[in-house]
Amino acid sequence: MSTQVRDNTVILQKYAKLLVNYCLAVKANDKVYINSSYLAEPLLKEVVKETYIAGGIPILNIEINGLGNAMLDYASDEALSWVNPMKKHIMENFDCYLNIRAPFAKGDDEAEPSNPEKYKLAQKAQQEINRIYFDRIGNGSMRRCLCQYPTQAGADDAEMTLEEYEQFVFQSCYLYDENPVEKWLEVRKKQQVYVDYLNKADKIHYKGPNIDITFSVKDRVWMNSDGRANMPSGEVFSAPIEDTVNGKAYFSYDTIYMGKDVKGVTLEVKDGQVVSWDAELGKDVLDKVFAIEGARYWGEVAIGTNYNIQRTTRNILFDEKIGGSIHMAVGQSYKQCGGKNESTVHWDMITDMKNGGEIWADGEKIYENGMFLI
């Protein structure tokens, strides 16, 4: 079965223009780092063209099928510990970073490492580069965007045909609209109302059949995710004060993590720390994750607002944006929100709020049954 998108030339041209001109806002002499697999070649050609038209300088890093675990299978400890000076230079000096997901195999984006011990060594070597990355996107000196190119593997994860998945991806990004940028500017304007309200709040309460969680966001920053850092987007998010998260939550949407299906996660939280966990499927994944430093504390709280997305695809780029859902992430905080937790993990867990879900801010109900009231 083909892993390539069929003749969607016009749509891919619109996609590239959206990514380059709206998401990354590339301008003259901007150095743009573009990462993807060779499966995304039709979109990559358009993105490179649009980057040059905007006056930017595109540099590509292209992934090859089957090499995902080669380093872990064959590299020496010295090779695993090596810090790539070219990648460090890119993260220190480039203006834009575009990551186009185009997976080769089902579950590729969240695959479990073939050698966990060697993986830890490799991750430790990347800590400085990761810190530079999070510092720069946090202070705005590097603009980044994560997006998806539809491949058969992505369609398999979503349990769709490739044609259905193409339509889903393009629709989620408003690419079937005459002017996608205008649609995303509308999203920005609408979500700014929510962000302005939440940025004045202290105590937040997620309440409903699936969840009863409270936390403080006093002096933390709520961000308007309007398609510039993620495409598609449609969420507002912040970082809770680390030791204020309390309660219990059942995350109703299925996901893939470490290459394995995880369903029906239940977490109990006390003073910011996950103290107990269970899952209908994949508890062993939770056990591994919560053994990682910083993973039992919270890095993000968020509300999905993209009502063009109404089903899960087991791809967090889309699933966390589902209109009428909330998500919370264990692990690494977003520094631009004021978060302080650090971890190699950032795992978003999502629950439906459309049937009895409520959000309260300082004692006022601001959200009910999947919709804001403000």
Secondary structure, 3 states (H helix, E strand, C coil): CCCCCCCCHHHHHHHHHHHHHHHCCCCCCCEEEEEEEHHHHHHHHHHHHHHHHCCCEEEEEEECCCCCCHHHHHCCHHHHHCCCHHHHHHHHHCCEEEEEECCCCCCHHHCCCCCHHHHHHHHHHCHHHHHHHHHHHHHCCCEEEEEECCCHHHHHHHCCCHHHHHHHHHHHCCCCCCCHHHHHHHHHHHHHHHHHHHCCCCEEEEEECCEEEEEECCCCCCEEECCCCEECCCEEEECCCHHHCEEEEEECCCEEECCEEEEEEEEEEECCEEEEEEEEECHHHHHHHCCCCCCCEEEEEEEECECCCCCCCCCHHHHCCECCEEEEEEECCCHHHCCCCCCCCEEEEEEECCCCCEEEECCEEEEECCEECC
